[in-house]
Amino acid sequence: MTNSTIPLLPEMAEIWQQTLNWQPNAQQQQQFQQLYELIVVGNRQLNLTRITDPQEFWEKHLWDSLRGIAPHGQFLSSVSENAAVIDIGTGAGFPGIPVAITVPNCKMTLLDSTRKKINFIDEILTELSLSNAKTFIGRAEEIGHHPQHRKTYDIALIRAVGNAAVCAEYTLPLLKKGGLAVIYRGNWTEEETKSLQNAVNQLGGVVESLEQFTTPLTKSIRHCLYLRKVVNTPGIFPRPVGVPTQKPLSVQNDNNY
């Protein structure tokens, strides 16, 4: 599907190369364009994103999605080796769909609890012929206990979902030992690092790195946190639906719940 009334995305080949040491091939650029068009059209029925300007979409949805899997400007080697990847709370498909387009060898699962959004993403996957991605309707608190998902993934991506301790509780149970959680954040403080550390310790992980970077067009400051799973997560985690957000692990510990 193409829509002549929707503008073309900028190609930004130089910026891709300078920031990620990569640039999309012609097919990937076409898939990015199709994704953009489908989301602009889908936005008329579903509240998917407020970001529809082509340059803003490129920076905040495409570039930002891929920057998360490319710390220090290099794609994670683990993401390309037939890695099992899950995008938790994918919403309109970010960061999972751009990652699936960019890394065709990975096996991407797009998780969201909203059926309408998942139905829409299924249409996108068909339109873009993305055979390496599939969807799943559910909540992280529930699938974290499902044998099909627990300890199954090499990489877990999570963007714009709860605070960092909540994100850790959603991601770490799903990872294999040695797996990596990538938490996309805007602002970040030293205080948050301490409370996250507390949560991650309980979940069988370590904070491997925290990266601050600047977006290429608007020069906004963003952060990505990388959590490595080092031992199995205790069976009580993730806690039931609603509990992680109401009583984040770090707060729970500090207040002796």
N, C-alpha and C positions, 0 to 999 in steps of 0.2 A: 504494500500500500504506500502510495505517496500522496501528498497533499500540497498542491501548488501554492496555496495561500500561506503555508508555513515556511518561514525563512530557513536557509541553510545554516547548519552549525559552522562555526569557524573551524578550520583544520588545525591550526596551531602546531604544525609539525615541528617547528624549532623549539617551542616551549616543551612539548612532549620529550624531545630529544635531550634538551638541557636539564630537565627536572627528573626524568625517569629513565634516561638512557634508552629510550624506546619511542617508536611512533607507530600509529595504526597503519596497517596495509589498506588497500582500496576496499576490500570486503569489510574489514572492521569499521572503517570510516562510514561505509554505507549502512552498516548495522547500527552505528551510533545515531545516524540521521533518522533511520526508521524508528528507533527507540524514542527519539525526541518527538517525532511526528505522532506516534501512537499515544504518547503521554499527554501531549498538548490536546489531542482530540479526546482522549479518555477523561481528561480533567474536567470536561464540560459536564460529564455525568457523575464522576467520582471526585472527591476532594483528595487528589493525589499529592500535589505539590503546589506551592505558591511560586515556584521558580520556573518560569516559562520563557524568559528572555534568552535568546540563543547563547550569548556570551556567558551569562550567569549560569545557565544550564550546563554549559561546557565545564566551567570552573567548579561549581558547587556540587554537581552530580557526577560528571564523568571524571574530571581530573582528581577530585577529592576521593572518589571511590578507589581509584587506582593508586593514589599516593599512599593509602593505608597499607597496601600489600607491597609497597616498595620503600621500606625504610632506607634512609641515606641514599635515596635515588636509585636503588637497585631492586628489581623484583625478587621476592623471597624465593629461593630455590625450591623450597618445599611445596610451593603452590603449583608448580608446573608438572611435577612427577606423578600424574594421575591422582592427585590429592583429592580426598573427600573433604569438601568445604561446605559449611552451612552458614547462611545469612539469616540471623535471628531478628524477627520483626522487620522484615524486608520492606514493608510498605509498598511504595511504587516500584520496588525492585533494586534499591540501592543499599549497599554497594554491589550486591550479588550479580546483577545482570551485566554491568560493565566488566566485572572480573571474569564472568563466564565467556564473554565475547573475546576478551584479551588473552585468556589462558584456556584454549580449547581442550587441553589435555585434562583439566580438572573436572571433577564431578560435583556440580553445584546443587545444593538443596536450598530452596527459598522458602523460609518459614514465616507464616503470619497467621494471626488468629481471626482475621477478617475475611470471610468467604468471598465477598465482592472483590477485594483486592487480589486474592489468589486467582479468582476466575479471570480477572483482567490480565494478570501476569501470564497465565496459561495462554491467552491469546497472543501476547507479545512473544512468548517462546516459539509459538507456531509460526508467526509472521517472520521472525528472525531466523528460523530454522536452527534454533539452539538445542541440539540434541544432547548436549552435555549438562543440561539443567532440568530440574524437575521441582515441583512445588509440594508443599505439605501444609495443611491447615491444622494449627494447634498452638498451644502455649508452651513456652520454654520450661515452665515449672512442671508440666505434665510429660513432655517428651523426654525430659532429662531422666525420667525413670523408665522409659520404654526401651526394652532390650534392642530394638531395631536402631535406636539412636544413641543410647548412652555408651560412652567410650568408643565411638564409631568414627569420629571425624579427626582429620589432621589439622584443620584450621577452622576456627569459628569467628565470623565477622559480626560485629554489632555496632550499629550507628543510630544515634538519636533515640536510645531506649534507656530510660532510667539513669540513676547515678552509677558511678564506676563500680561500687561494691555490688550493686544489683546486677550489673553486666557480668561481673565475675561469677556470680552465682548461677546465672543463666548459661554461661559458656563452658566453664571448666568441667562440669559433669558430662558434657557431650564429647569431650576430647579424649583421644587415645593418650596414653602416657607418652610424653614428649611432644604432644600437640601444642598448637599456638592459638591463643585468643587475641584478636585485634579489636581494640575498643577505640572507636572514633569519637573524639571530643572537640569541643570548641575551646572554651577557657579551661584552665587547670591551675590548681594552687598546691603549695607544699602540704597544706593541711589534708587535702584530698589524698595525697600520696600516702600519708600515714594511715588514714582510715582504710584505704584500699589494701595496703600491706597486711593489715589486721585480717581483713576478709579473705584475701588470697591464701594466707597461711592456713586458714581453716579448711580451705577448699582443695588443698593439695597442689597449689601452684606457687610460682614465684613471679615477681615483677621483673621481667627480663630487661625491658628498656622503656623509656618514656621519651618520645620524640616530639619536639616543638618545631613547627615549620611555618612558612608564610605562603599563602596562596599567590599564584603568579600574576593575576590580573588586579584583584582588589587589595592585595597585600594584607589580607586578614591573617591573624595568628590562629593556628589550629594545632591540635595535639593528637597523637596516637599512642596508645599504651599497648605493650606486647607482654602477655602473660604466658608463661610456659608451664605446662602441667608436668609435675615431677613425680607425684605419687597419686594413687587412686583417690578420688573424691569420696569422703564418707557417705554412706548410703542415705543419710537423712537429707542430703542436698540434691537438687534444689528443694526448698521447703514448699508447702502448698501454695496454690495460686493466690496472689495478693500479699503473702507474708514477706517475700523479699523486698517489695517496695515499701510496705508499712514499717517493717523492722529490718532495715539493712544490717548486714552482719556486723559491720564496724560499730554501728550505733548500739546494736544489741549487746555486743561484748562490753562496750564502754559503760553501759548502764546496767549491767548485770541482770538482764532479763532472765 
